[in-house]
């Protein structure tokens, strides 16, 4: 088993890689809501390295407090319509019971863009691997995390976005880890 110190270092390295992967898509925004971002590690890096002001929302209360963090569900965000330039859902939708409702809520509070990073699969074996790795990795982060395993293929995500009236601006693979055991995808959506 890895030590807590090593695990935290792995999480920080992962956050840095993710921030670098999305920087070009986030930098034009003045504000971003990190929906389901827990400790806001990634959005805090975005804020430190750009002019973007980061806000967070999650049902899991992070260990470290953030002045712009709200405890609320992604299915019913405690913000007014069009409150943020961008809303980010970073590896969170597969943890929600109703990903489609969460996407609708994020579209409601976004002025224009929604940035989604998700684990995807190309076949049933990959889907089973995702479940295993997701549980093992996230159990260490927070034992109370929800695991409905709402993983989707690229085509399934595209169908969800289209059904919500969102335009897919960009879709690309991302690599948040040095080793790639599963597939990860970024979707940039526009209202």
Buried (B, 14 or more C-beta within 10 A) or exposed (E): EEEEEEBEEBBEEBBBBBBEBBBEBBEEBEBBBBBBBBBBBBBBBBBEBBEBBBBBBBBBEBEEEBEBBBEBBBBEBEBEEEBBBBBBBBBBBBBBEBBBBBBBBBBBBBBBBBBBBBBBBEEEEBBEBBBEEBEEBBEBEBEEBBEEBBBBBBEEBBEBBEEBEBEBBEBEEBEBBEEEEBBBBBBBBEB
